[in-house]
Structures are given as C-alpha cells and as structure tokens.
C-alpha cells in the first residue's frame, strides 16, 4: 500500500473530430496515438465517461493487449486514468498481454463492467504500423452501436480528462497491488493475472482434452504446426497445445510476442503466413494453423497445404458439433453468419431442418439461422437471448456462445476434436462435406484500400441505384459461355430479432438464379487512410466432379461482372485491388 495518497489531476484538452469507433474500435496509425498530444487520453476519457457514473464508481474492468508497439505506454495511461475516474479494480494480463477471447472470458467470469483491449487485430505493428483501442461491454462482446455513439458524443465535446500521473504499476509482477488515491475512501486495486489460466479453465469445460491429447501423442500421432505470428497467442499455444495437450514444443513457431510481429502483418492468410504454408506443403505435417495478433482470427491448413476457406470451416464445424462435449450437453440453439459470409452454412442448416437426425445435438426440430451485418456485436445479442450457439464471419473468425468474441484457438480445438472423432484428415473432412452438401466457391475477391471517402460513397450510392432499379432483376450477364440471370438485389438491412433495432446500408447484394452472389461493402474497420471497398463473390457447385477446380477460375466470370457494373477502377483510379484474399 502506498504511504502517501496519489494525487488526481484534471488536465485541460481539446476534442478531436475523428474518434467515433468503428466495427472494431478506434484504429489509427500508431503515430497518431503516440504523437498527437492527448489523443489517447481523450479517447480513454470518452470511453470511461460513456459509463454512467453510478455504475463506474468502484466497478471492475479488464485490460489487455496484443503486445504491439505502444501497448505498454498505453496500458500505463489507462491504469492512471481508470484510477482517477473512479474505477475500483483493474484486472490486467501478465506483461499487459491478453488475447481478445481471454478478455471476453475474464469479463464474463468476474462479472466486470467491461474491458479495454489494445489491438489493431491483423494490421501491422511497430512505430510505422497501426494501433487500436477496443471497448468490450459487460457481456464480454464488442460495444453495440448505442455505446459507440455515446463514446463519439463525449469525444466531440471533451474539454478535460482526469489522470493520476504519479501512479506506476509493474506489469511483470503477478498479484494484487493497492494504491491510496486522494479523495477516495477505498484503495484502487490492480490485479496482474496469468494471461492464460482463466481461459484455459473454460476450454477444459468445453472439449475432451484427453481425446485431443491422444490424437497429438498417440501411436498414430498427428503432427501439427502452429504459427502464432509473434502476436499474443504465443503463450496460449505453448501452454495449451504443447504443455496441456502434449504437442511437441517444436510444433509451435513464432511464439515470442514482438512489438512489430517480426516485421510482417500478423494476418493469418495464405500471403502473410507463407512460411506456414510452405512448411505444410512439404507433407511433414497433417494439420496447420495460424493466428492473428490478438488471437480472435485463425487459418486452418491440412496436409500438403490444403487450405480451408473460413466459410467452409464454419459450416463444417456446425455439421460436426456432436464431437464436442459442450454441445452434446448444451444442445444447439441456432447458427449465425455475417451477410458477406458464404451461404455454405445455410445449406447445412437446411439439410438439418429437413432431416433432424442430421443435427444430432439439436434439441429442437428446427435449427434457426440468422444473417447479420458484419461485426461481432450483432452475434452477441443473439447469444445473450439464447437464440444462437455458433457463429462466424468470412474474415477468418468463428466462435460459440462460450464467450462473446471470435476465438481462434477454440476454432483450432474444434477442428482437432473433429479429426480425433472421425479419424480423418482435414482434406477428407472438407471433401466429404462438399460431397454431401455441395461446394460454395467463395472469396473476398478484392479490397480496395485508401479510396477517397467521397468517391467510395458515390460509388456505392450509384451502384445501389443501378441494382435496385425495377428492371435490374430481369437482367442477364453473359461472360464467355456463362450466363448469369439476376434473381434479386438489395442493400442489406438487418432488424435485430431481440431488440428490434435496425441496421441499414450494410452492403449491396446481387443474387443470381443459380445461387451465385456478388456483395459490395464499405469496411468499417478503420486504421488506414481513406475508405476500403470490398467485393465478395460466391458460386455454388453440387456436382462432386466439379468441386476441385481453382476458386479464382470458377469465380472469374463473376469478377468480370462485378468490375463492369461497379466501374470501380475508373471511379477510384486504382488499377487493381490492394488485396486479394
């Protein structure tokens, strides 16, 4: 306990006009947070002030980071400001590290009022990279629109913030630390906790660890390779997959968290996890996975580098939940996917509802499927109301109602559980699924980054006018020998079945009569200069003889249609996309 009370200081400031959080919190270049005077302080004060004073006084909050550059300095500022703003207790991961799934888990476990996560997800780190601040609410999930709007309102009129600049905390020292503050009756408490333990204990209640351990250590041992991409997942991979489940220590690579993630974007895809892809192509490993910086996204690879599309992964998980003790006990209450995600899971749910024996863990005769806008907060409402058990997005994120965030390691353990139960490799599991339900060729084809926001706005506005014209549904597009007939088109609107709130303008959809789709969407992730326009394409193939073609070749005609009707190259000045995934 400190002998002299620590002073609380009020600092005058001026508001910034760019602090409304997006889909994944507030993301900006690191130089903005680090270099603009009071930029971080203003936003943290806006977050804290968005909590009603009566709820804030004496409450508990969780703080964690993915370890990127500026995280330690930012964590210290958050501790100082939380103390000055009446927070009673902070729970922080050892050395400031907590994965996003672990933060959600701890919030729910200790019934905290919320948590602050310092991450920019898969965006690059380092002084020249990106930084981000997320605020998760009491259910453990991302802030809903109402909270984000309140944060934005506070930020636009902020004139001062409160801080205890003399308060210092050693993030490397586990245990409880109490501090006396001026004008505060009770001490302010900081608890530095093991980053992995609470989350690991939750996973033990979900999975059959002995079954997975037998898969990884038995006579027919599955050799795995797991790439933590020098993000926060290193300690989790080593502790859970190696120490707990028996995978050899050399199964885990790039497990030392680095401020710049080793100089590469911590994005688990075929481009940035190229070293994992190459290792898997050698045929020495039967299962591979990579995680993003904060551990909520993942990529699955099978032997010889067989890639599992995240939309397929969601559908295959849904079809094999009977392999997981948690779902055998709890049942399945429903599924959800974002609108931009492939409709592969829709086909499983349809088959499940037509023949209840297909869904062996479903308690009801009908299993619901929800299509939501992009953003994990929309799934949270469904889960809190008991409507949804498993959900996912096309951007390498799936999870269940055990927490309220995407969960990369949970997803990997689901796959290992399926492999242990079915005694099949990744590729065979995927192809069996396609043979039964058909294959949805799907790709987020193009990301156009750095588009002038006005150009992006008018591009989407004009495209909406084209596709919502009454004559558009009768149009046909011929590309080579392929003819696509428009069935319907709209600007996706979501009415939340729980509280009735409406989310409009969530993306433009074109659905063709053969079940092919095109989707155009403005990304809300933030962090980069300008706007990001994303184009998605999907084509369904029932014939098993035609399910092994290259995705880009199958979707080529749809790509041509998308470029033609949007005129995106001419309007943006881009010669091509910034990213193809």
C-alpha positions as CSV (number, residue, x, y, z in Angstrom):
1,X,0.0,0.0,0.0
2,X,1.4,3.4,-0.9
3,X,2.2,5.6,2.2
4,X,1.2,8.9,0.6
5,X,-2.1,9.3,-1.3
6,X,-1.6,9.7,-5.1
7,X,-2.9,12.9,-6.4
8,X,-5.7,13.0,-9.0
9,X,-5.1,15.7,-11.7
10,X,-7.5,17.3,-14.1
11,X,-5.9,18.2,-17.5
12,X,-7.4,20.6,-20.0
13,X,-7.8,19.3,-23.5
14,X,-9.5,20.0,-26.8
15,X,-11.7,17.5,-28.7
16,X,-10.8,15.6,-31.8
17,X,-13.3,15.1,-34.6
18,X,-12.3,11.6,-35.6
19,X,-12.8,9.5,-32.5
20,X,-16.0,7.6,-33.3
21,X,-15.2,3.9,-33.0
22,X,-15.8,1.7,-36.0
23,X,-16.6,-2.0,-36.3
24,X,-13.5,-3.0,-34.2
25,X,-13.0,0.1,-32.0
26,X,-10.8,3.1,-32.8
27,X,-7.9,2.2,-35.2
28,X,-5.4,4.7,-36.4
29,X,-1.7,4.8,-37.4
30,X,0.4,4.4,-34.3
31,X,2.0,7.8,-34.9
32,X,-1.5,9.4,-34.3
33,X,-1.9,7.8,-30.9
34,X,1.7,8.3,-29.9
35,X,2.3,11.7,-31.5
36,X,-0.9,13.7,-31.2
37,X,-1.0,15.3,-27.8
38,X,-3.8,13.9,-25.6
39,X,-5.2,11.7,-28.5
40,X,-5.2,8.5,-26.5
41,X,-6.1,10.3,-23.3
42,X,-9.1,11.9,-24.9
43,X,-10.4,8.6,-26.3
44,X,-9.9,6.7,-23.0
45,X,-11.7,9.5,-21.1
46,X,-14.6,9.3,-23.7
47,X,-14.8,5.5,-23.1
48,X,-14.8,5.9,-19.3
49,X,-17.3,8.8,-19.4
50,X,-19.6,6.8,-21.6
51,X,-20.2,4.6,-18.5
52,X,-22.8,6.0,-16.1
53,X,-21.0,7.5,-13.1
54,X,-23.1,5.4,-10.7
55,X,-22.0,2.2,-12.5
56,X,-18.4,3.3,-12.9
57,X,-17.7,4.1,-9.2
58,X,-15.9,1.1,-7.7
59,X,-16.5,-1.2,-10.7
60,X,-14.1,-3.8,-12.1
61,X,-12.6,-3.5,-15.6
62,X,-10.3,-5.8,-17.6
63,X,-7.3,-4.5,-19.7
64,X,-5.3,-6.5,-22.2
65,X,-3.2,-6.0,-25.3
66,X,-1.8,-8.0,-28.2
67,X,1.7,-6.7,-27.3
68,X,2.1,-4.4,-30.3
69,X,4.3,-1.3,-30.1
70,X,3.0,1.4,-27.8
71,X,0.9,-1.1,-25.8
72,X,2.8,-0.8,-22.5
73,X,2.8,3.0,-22.5
74,X,-0.9,3.0,-23.4
75,X,-1.7,0.5,-20.6
76,X,0.0,2.7,-18.1
77,X,-2.1,5.7,-19.2
78,X,-5.2,3.6,-18.9
79,X,-4.4,2.5,-15.4
80,X,-3.7,6.1,-14.4
81,X,-7.0,7.3,-15.9
82,X,-9.1,4.4,-14.6
83,X,-7.9,5.2,-11.1
84,X,-8.7,8.9,-11.5
85,X,-12.2,8.2,-12.9
86,X,-13.4,6.1,-10.0
87,X,-12.8,2.5,-11.3
88,X,-12.3,0.4,-8.2
89,X,-10.3,-2.6,-9.7
90,X,-8.4,-3.4,-12.9
91,X,-7.6,-6.9,-14.0
92,X,-4.6,-6.9,-16.4
93,X,-2.8,-9.8,-18.1
94,X,0.8,-10.6,-17.2
95,X,3.1,-8.1,-19.0
96,X,-0.1,-6.5,-20.3
97,X,-0.9,-9.4,-22.6
98,X,-4.4,-10.9,-23.0
99,X,-5.9,-12.3,-26.2
100,X,-9.3,-10.9,-27.2
101,X,-11.0,-14.2,-26.4
102,X,-9.4,-14.2,-23.0
103,X,-10.6,-10.7,-22.2
104,X,-14.1,-11.7,-23.1
105,X,-13.8,-14.8,-21.0
106,X,-12.5,-12.9,-17.9
107,X,-15.1,-10.1,-18.2
108,X,-17.8,-12.8,-18.1
109,X,-16.1,-14.8,-15.3
110,X,-15.6,-12.0,-12.9
111,X,-18.7,-10.0,-14.0
112,X,-16.7,-6.9,-14.9
113,X,-18.4,-3.9,-16.3
114,X,-16.3,-4.2,-19.4
115,X,-12.8,-4.3,-20.8
116,X,-10.3,-2.3,-22.9
117,X,-8.3,-4.2,-25.5
118,X,-5.3,-2.6,-27.1
119,X,-5.1,-4.2,-30.6
120,X,-5.4,-3.4,-34.3
121,X,-6.1,-7.1,-35.0
122,X,-4.3,-8.3,-38.1
123,X,-3.0,-4.8,-39.0
124,X,0.8,-4.3,-39.0
125,X,2.6,-3.2,-35.7
126,X,5.6,-1.2,-34.9
127,X,6.2,2.6,-34.9
128,X,5.1,2.7,-38.6
129,X,2.2,0.4,-38.1
130,X,-1.3,0.6,-36.6
131,X,-2.7,0.9,-33.1
132,X,-6.2,0.4,-31.8
133,X,-8.4,0.6,-28.7
134,X,-11.5,-1.6,-28.3
135,X,-14.1,-1.3,-25.6
136,X,-15.9,-4.5,-24.8
137,X,-19.1,-4.3,-22.6
138,X,-20.3,-6.4,-19.7
139,X,-21.4,-9.4,-21.8
140,X,-17.8,-9.7,-23.0
141,X,-18.6,-8.6,-26.5
142,X,-17.8,-5.5,-28.6
143,X,-19.6,-2.3,-27.9
144,X,-23.1,-2.1,-29.6
145,X,-23.9,0.9,-31.7
146,X,-25.5,2.8,-28.8
147,X,-22.3,2.7,-26.8
148,X,-20.2,3.6,-29.7
149,X,-22.4,6.6,-30.4
150,X,-22.2,7.7,-26.8
151,X,-18.4,7.5,-26.9
152,X,-18.4,9.6,-30.0
153,X,-20.7,12.2,-28.5
154,X,-18.4,12.6,-25.4
155,X,-15.3,12.8,-27.6
156,X,-16.8,15.7,-29.7
157,X,-17.3,17.9,-26.6
158,X,-14.5,16.8,-24.3
159,X,-12.7,19.6,-22.5
160,X,-10.8,17.8,-19.8
161,X,-9.7,14.4,-18.6
162,X,-8.7,13.0,-15.2
163,X,-5.5,11.1,-14.5
164,X,-3.1,10.0,-11.7
165,X,0.2,10.7,-13.5
166,X,2.3,9.5,-10.4
167,X,0.7,6.1,-10.3
168,X,3.1,3.4,-11.5
169,X,2.4,-0.4,-12.0
170,X,4.8,-3.2,-12.8
171,X,3.0,-5.3,-15.4
172,X,5.5,-8.1,-15.0
173,X,4.7,-8.7,-11.3
174,X,1.8,-11.1,-10.8
175,X,-0.5,-10.4,-7.9
176,X,-2.6,-7.7,-6.3
177,X,-1.4,-4.1,-6.0
178,X,-3.4,-1.5,-3.9
179,X,-3.0,2.3,-4.2
180,X,-4.3,5.1,-2.0
181,X,-5.7,8.0,-4.0
182,X,-6.5,11.5,-2.9
183,X,-10.3,12.0,-2.2
184,X,-11.0,8.3,-2.5
185,X,-12.2,6.2,0.5
186,X,-11.3,2.8,-0.8
187,X,-7.9,1.9,-2.3
188,X,-7.6,1.5,-6.1
189,X,-6.7,-2.1,-6.9
190,X,-4.8,-3.6,-9.8
191,X,-4.5,-7.3,-10.3
192,X,-1.9,-8.7,-12.7
193,X,-3.1,-12.2,-13.6
194,X,-1.8,-15.1,-15.6
195,X,-2.7,-14.4,-19.2
196,X,-3.8,-18.0,-20.0
197,X,-5.2,-19.7,-16.8
198,X,-8.8,-18.4,-16.7
199,X,-9.3,-19.0,-20.5
200,X,-7.7,-22.4,-20.3
201,X,-10.0,-23.5,-17.5
202,X,-13.0,-22.5,-19.7
203,X,-11.7,-24.6,-22.6
204,X,-11.4,-27.6,-20.3
205,X,-15.1,-27.5,-19.7
206,X,-15.9,-27.4,-23.5
207,X,-13.6,-30.0,-25.0
208,X,-12.5,-33.6,-24.4
209,X,-8.8,-32.8,-23.8
210,X,-7.9,-36.5,-23.4
211,X,-9.2,-37.2,-26.9
212,X,-7.3,-34.4,-28.4
213,X,-4.2,-35.3,-26.4
214,X,-4.4,-38.9,-27.7
215,X,-4.6,-37.5,-31.3
216,X,-1.4,-35.5,-30.7
217,X,0.6,-38.0,-28.7
218,X,-0.7,-41.5,-29.6
219,X,0.8,-44.2,-31.7
220,X,-0.6,-42.6,-34.9
221,X,0.4,-39.1,-33.7
222,X,-0.9,-36.2,-35.7
223,X,2.0,-33.9,-36.4
224,X,0.9,-30.2,-36.2
225,X,2.5,-26.9,-36.9
226,X,1.0,-23.8,-35.2
227,X,2.2,-20.3,-36.1
228,X,1.4,-17.6,-33.5
229,X,2.8,-14.9,-35.9
230,X,4.7,-13.3,-33.0
231,X,1.4,-12.0,-31.6
232,X,-0.3,-12.5,-28.3
233,X,-1.1,-16.2,-29.0
234,X,2.4,-17.5,-28.3
235,X,1.9,-18.1,-24.6
236,X,-1.5,-19.7,-25.3
237,X,-0.2,-22.0,-27.9
238,X,2.7,-23.2,-25.8
239,X,0.7,-23.6,-22.6
240,X,-2.4,-25.2,-24.1
241,X,-1.4,-27.1,-27.2
242,X,2.1,-28.1,-26.1
243,X,2.1,-28.3,-22.2
244,X,-1.5,-29.3,-21.7
245,X,-2.3,-31.4,-24.9
246,X,1.2,-32.9,-25.5
247,X,2.2,-31.5,-28.9
248,X,6.0,-31.4,-29.2
249,X,7.5,-28.0,-28.4
250,X,8.7,-27.6,-31.9
251,X,5.1,-27.7,-33.2
252,X,4.8,-24.1,-32.1
253,X,6.6,-21.4,-34.1
254,X,6.9,-17.7,-33.9
255,X,5.6,-17.8,-30.3
256,X,7.5,-14.9,-28.9
257,X,5.3,-11.8,-28.9
258,X,7.0,-8.9,-30.6
259,X,6.1,-5.3,-30.9
260,X,6.3,-5.3,-34.7
261,X,5.2,-9.0,-35.1
262,X,8.6,-9.8,-36.6
263,X,8.2,-7.2,-39.4
264,X,5.2,-8.8,-41.1
265,X,1.4,-8.2,-40.8
266,X,0.0,-10.7,-38.2
267,X,-2.7,-11.7,-40.6
268,X,-3.4,-15.5,-40.9
269,X,-3.9,-15.9,-44.6
270,X,-2.0,-17.6,-47.5
271,X,0.0,-14.4,-48.2
272,X,1.3,-13.4,-44.7
273,X,1.5,-16.9,-43.2
274,X,3.6,-18.0,-46.2
275,X,6.2,-19.8,-44.1
276,X,3.5,-22.0,-42.6
277,X,2.0,-22.7,-46.0
278,X,5.4,-23.7,-47.3
279,X,6.0,-26.0,-44.3
280,X,2.6,-27.6,-44.8
281,X,3.3,-28.2,-48.5
282,X,6.3,-30.3,-47.6
283,X,3.9,-33.0,-46.3
284,X,5.5,-33.5,-42.9
285,X,2.5,-32.1,-41.0
286,X,-1.1,-33.2,-41.0
287,X,-2.6,-30.0,-39.5
288,X,-1.5,-26.4,-39.5
289,X,-3.0,-23.2,-38.1
290,X,-2.1,-19.6,-37.8
291,X,-3.5,-16.8,-35.6
292,X,-3.7,-13.0,-35.9
293,X,-2.2,-10.6,-33.4
294,X,-4.9,-10.7,-30.7
295,X,-6.0,-14.3,-31.3
296,X,-9.5,-14.0,-32.5
297,X,-8.8,-15.0,-36.1
298,X,-7.3,-18.2,-37.5
299,X,-6.4,-20.1,-40.6
300,X,-6.6,-23.9,-41.0
301,X,-4.4,-25.9,-43.3
302,X,-4.4,-29.6,-44.0
303,X,-1.6,-31.9,-45.2
304,X,0.2,-30.7,-48.3
305,X,-1.1,-27.2,-47.6
306,X,-4.8,-27.9,-48.2
307,X,-6.5,-24.6,-47.4
308,X,-9.8,-24.4,-45.6
309,X,-11.9,-21.4,-46.6
310,X,-13.2,-19.8,-43.4
311,X,-16.8,-20.0,-44.6
312,X,-16.4,-23.8,-45.2
313,X,-14.8,-24.0,-41.8
314,X,-17.9,-22.6,-40.1
315,X,-20.2,-24.9,-42.0
316,X,-18.1,-28.0,-41.2
317,X,-17.9,-27.1,-37.5
318,X,-21.7,-26.7,-37.4
319,X,-22.1,-30.2,-39.0
320,X,-19.8,-31.9,-36.5
321,X,-20.7,-30.3,-33.2
322,X,-21.6,-33.8,-31.8
323,X,-17.8,-34.3,-31.5
324,X,-17.7,-31.6,-28.7
325,X,-18.9,-32.5,-25.2
326,X,-20.1,-28.9,-24.6
327,X,-22.7,-29.2,-27.4
328,X,-23.7,-32.7,-26.6
329,X,-24.6,-31.4,-23.2
330,X,-26.0,-28.0,-24.0
331,X,-27.5,-28.6,-27.5
332,X,-27.5,-26.2,-30.4
333,X,-29.9,-23.3,-30.3
334,X,-29.1,-21.8,-33.7
335,X,-26.4,-20.5,-36.0
336,X,-25.5,-17.1,-37.4
337,X,-23.2,-15.7,-40.1
338,X,-22.5,-12.3,-41.4
339,X,-24.2,-11.3,-44.7
340,X,-20.9,-11.2,-46.6
341,X,-20.0,-14.8,-45.4
342,X,-20.7,-17.6,-47.8
343,X,-24.0,-19.5,-47.6
344,X,-22.3,-22.8,-47.0
345,X,-23.7,-23.0,-43.5
346,X,-27.2,-22.2,-44.9
347,X,-27.1,-25.5,-46.8
348,X,-26.2,-27.4,-43.7
349,X,-29.0,-25.8,-41.7
350,X,-31.5,-26.5,-44.5
351,X,-30.5,-30.2,-44.5
352,X,-30.6,-30.3,-40.7
353,X,-34.1,-28.9,-40.7
354,X,-35.3,-31.3,-43.4
355,X,-33.9,-34.3,-41.5
356,X,-33.5,-33.8,-37.8
357,X,-31.2,-36.8,-37.5
358,X,-28.5,-34.8,-39.4
359,X,-28.2,-32.4,-36.4
360,X,-27.6,-35.0,-33.7
361,X,-27.1,-32.4,-31.0
362,X,-30.0,-30.2,-31.8
363,X,-32.7,-30.1,-29.1
364,X,-35.4,-28.6,-31.3
365,X,-36.8,-29.9,-34.5
366,X,-35.9,-26.7,-36.3
367,X,-32.5,-25.0,-36.1
368,X,-32.5,-21.3,-36.7
369,X,-30.1,-19.4,-38.9
370,X,-29.5,-15.7,-38.7
371,X,-27.9,-13.5,-41.3
372,X,-26.4,-10.4,-39.7
373,X,-24.3,-7.3,-40.7
374,X,-20.5,-7.6,-40.3
375,X,-19.4,-7.1,-36.7
376,X,-19.3,-9.5,-33.8
377,X,-21.6,-7.2,-31.7
378,X,-24.6,-8.4,-33.7
379,X,-24.0,-12.0,-32.7
380,X,-23.8,-11.0,-29.0
381,X,-27.5,-10.1,-28.9
382,X,-28.5,-13.4,-30.4
383,X,-26.4,-15.4,-28.0
384,X,-27.4,-13.4,-24.9
385,X,-31.1,-14.1,-25.8
386,X,-30.4,-17.9,-26.2
387,X,-31.0,-17.9,-30.0
388,X,-27.6,-18.8,-31.2
389,X,-24.8,-21.2,-30.3
390,X,-22.2,-20.9,-33.1
391,X,-21.5,-18.1,-35.5
392,X,-18.9,-16.9,-37.9
393,X,-17.6,-14.4,-40.5
394,X,-15.7,-14.7,-43.7
395,X,-12.7,-12.9,-42.3
396,X,-11.3,-16.0,-40.5
397,X,-13.4,-15.7,-37.4
398,X,-15.7,-18.3,-35.7
399,X,-16.8,-18.9,-32.2
400,X,-19.6,-20.1,-30.0
401,X,-21.7,-18.9,-27.0
402,X,-18.9,-19.8,-24.5
403,X,-17.7,-16.1,-24.9
404,X,-18.9,-13.1,-27.0
405,X,-15.9,-12.8,-29.3
406,X,-14.3,-14.5,-32.2
407,X,-12.0,-17.3,-30.9
408,X,-9.1,-18.6,-32.9
409,X,-7.8,-21.2,-30.5
410,X,-11.4,-22.5,-29.8
411,X,-11.8,-23.0,-33.6
412,X,-8.5,-24.9,-33.8
413,X,-9.6,-27.2,-30.9
414,X,-12.9,-27.8,-32.7
415,X,-11.0,-29.0,-35.7
416,X,-8.7,-31.2,-33.7
417,X,-11.8,-32.7,-31.9
418,X,-13.4,-33.4,-35.3
419,X,-10.3,-35.1,-36.6
420,X,-10.0,-37.2,-33.4
421,X,-13.6,-38.3,-33.6
422,X,-13.7,-39.0,-37.3
423,X,-10.2,-40.3,-37.7
424,X,-9.8,-38.3,-40.9
425,X,-7.5,-35.7,-42.2
426,X,-8.5,-32.1,-42.9
427,X,-8.9,-32.5,-46.7
428,X,-11.0,-35.7,-46.4
429,X,-13.3,-34.0,-43.9
430,X,-13.8,-31.0,-46.2
431,X,-14.4,-33.0,-49.3
432,X,-16.8,-35.3,-47.6
433,X,-18.8,-32.3,-46.6
434,X,-18.8,-31.0,-50.1
435,X,-19.9,-34.3,-51.5
436,X,-22.9,-34.3,-49.2
437,X,-24.0,-30.7,-49.4
438,X,-22.2,-29.2,-52.4
439,X,-19.3,-26.7,-52.5
440,X,-19.7,-23.0,-52.2
441,X,-16.8,-21.5,-54.1
442,X,-16.3,-18.2,-52.2
443,X,-13.7,-15.5,-52.0
444,X,-13.4,-11.9,-50.7
445,X,-12.1,-11.1,-54.0
446,X,-10.9,-7.6,-53.7
447,X,-10.1,-5.0,-51.1
448,X,-9.6,-1.5,-52.5
449,X,-7.9,0.4,-49.7
450,X,-7.2,4.1,-49.5
451,X,-10.2,5.1,-51.6
452,X,-11.2,8.8,-51.2
453,X,-14.3,8.6,-48.8
454,X,-16.4,10.8,-51.1
455,X,-15.5,8.6,-54.1
456,X,-16.4,5.5,-52.2
457,X,-19.7,7.0,-51.0
458,X,-20.8,8.0,-54.5
459,X,-19.6,4.7,-56.0
460,X,-21.8,2.8,-53.6
461,X,-24.7,5.2,-54.0
462,X,-24.7,4.9,-57.8
463,X,-24.3,1.2,-57.7
464,X,-27.2,0.9,-55.4
465,X,-29.3,2.9,-57.8
466,X,-28.4,0.5,-60.6
467,X,-29.2,-2.7,-58.7
468,X,-32.4,-1.5,-57.1
469,X,-33.9,-0.3,-60.3
470,X,-37.0,-2.3,-61.1
471,X,-35.6,-3.5,-64.4
472,X,-32.4,-5.0,-62.8
473,X,-33.8,-8.4,-61.6
474,X,-34.6,-9.3,-65.2
475,X,-31.1,-8.6,-66.5
476,X,-28.8,-11.3,-67.8
477,X,-25.0,-11.1,-67.9
478,X,-23.1,-13.3,-70.4
479,X,-19.4,-13.9,-69.8
480,X,-17.9,-16.4,-72.2
481,X,-20.1,-19.5,-72.0
482,X,-21.6,-18.5,-68.7
483,X,-24.9,-16.7,-68.4
484,X,-26.0,-15.2,-65.0
485,X,-29.6,-14.2,-64.5
486,X,-30.3,-11.7,-61.7
487,X,-32.9,-13.1,-59.2
488,X,-32.9,-10.2,-56.7
489,X,-30.7,-7.4,-55.4
490,X,-30.8,-5.1,-52.4
491,X,-29.0,-3.0,-49.8
492,X,-28.9,-5.3,-46.9
493,X,-30.9,-4.2,-43.9
494,X,-31.0,-6.1,-40.5
495,X,-33.7,-6.0,-38.0
496,X,-32.4,-7.4,-34.7
497,X,-34.9,-10.1,-33.6
498,X,-34.1,-9.4,-29.9
499,X,-34.5,-5.6,-29.5
500,X,-35.9,-4.6,-32.9
501,X,-33.1,-2.2,-33.7
502,X,-32.5,-1.6,-37.4
503,X,-29.1,-1.6,-39.1
504,X,-29.4,-0.1,-42.7
505,X,-26.9,0.2,-45.6
506,X,-24.9,-2.9,-44.6
507,X,-23.8,-3.9,-48.1
508,X,-25.1,-4.3,-51.6
509,X,-26.2,-7.9,-52.6
510,X,-26.8,-9.3,-56.0
511,X,-28.2,-12.9,-56.0
512,X,-28.4,-14.8,-59.3
513,X,-30.8,-17.6,-60.2
514,X,-28.1,-20.3,-59.9
515,X,-27.4,-19.2,-56.2
516,X,-24.3,-17.2,-57.2
517,X,-23.8,-14.0,-55.3
518,X,-21.9,-10.7,-55.5
519,X,-21.6,-8.4,-52.5
520,X,-20.1,-4.9,-52.3
521,X,-19.4,-3.4,-48.9
522,X,-17.6,-0.5,-47.3
523,X,-15.4,-1.7,-44.5
524,X,-15.8,-0.2,-41.0
525,X,-12.5,-1.5,-39.5
526,X,-10.6,1.8,-39.9
527,X,-7.0,2.4,-39.2
528,X,-5.9,3.1,-42.8
529,X,-6.1,6.4,-44.7
530,X,-9.3,6.6,-46.8
531,X,-12.1,4.1,-47.2
532,X,-12.0,0.4,-48.1
533,X,-14.3,-1.0,-50.6
534,X,-14.7,-4.8,-50.5
535,X,-16.1,-7.1,-53.2
536,X,-17.1,-10.7,-52.5
537,X,-18.2,-13.4,-54.9
538,X,-19.8,-16.8,-54.4
539,X,-20.8,-19.7,-56.7
540,X,-22.4,-23.0,-55.7
541,X,-21.5,-26.4,-57.2
542,X,-23.4,-29.5,-56.4
543,X,-21.6,-31.9,-58.8
544,X,-18.7,-33.6,-56.9
545,X,-16.9,-34.0,-60.2
546,X,-16.6,-30.2,-60.5
547,X,-15.7,-29.4,-56.8
548,X,-11.9,-29.5,-57.2
549,X,-11.4,-26.5,-59.6
550,X,-9.4,-23.4,-58.7
551,X,-11.6,-20.9,-56.9
552,X,-10.4,-17.9,-59.0
553,X,-11.1,-19.7,-62.2
554,X,-14.7,-20.6,-61.1
555,X,-15.4,-17.1,-59.9
556,X,-13.7,-15.3,-62.9
557,X,-17.0,-14.6,-64.7
558,X,-18.5,-13.1,-61.5
559,X,-15.4,-11.0,-61.1
560,X,-15.9,-9.6,-64.6
561,X,-19.5,-8.7,-63.8
562,X,-18.5,-7.0,-60.6
563,X,-15.9,-4.9,-62.2
564,X,-18.2,-4.0,-65.1
565,X,-21.3,-2.9,-63.1
566,X,-19.3,-1.0,-60.4
567,X,-16.8,0.6,-62.8
568,X,-14.5,0.6,-59.7
569,X,-11.2,1.0,-61.5
570,X,-12.3,4.0,-63.4
571,X,-14.0,5.7,-60.5
572,X,-11.3,5.1,-57.9
573,X,-8.3,5.5,-60.1
574,X,-7.0,2.1,-58.8
575,X,-5.5,-0.2,-61.5
576,X,-6.4,-3.2,-59.3
577,X,-7.2,-4.2,-55.8
578,X,-4.9,-3.5,-52.8
579,X,-5.5,-7.1,-51.5
580,X,-6.9,-10.3,-53.0
581,X,-8.0,-12.9,-50.4
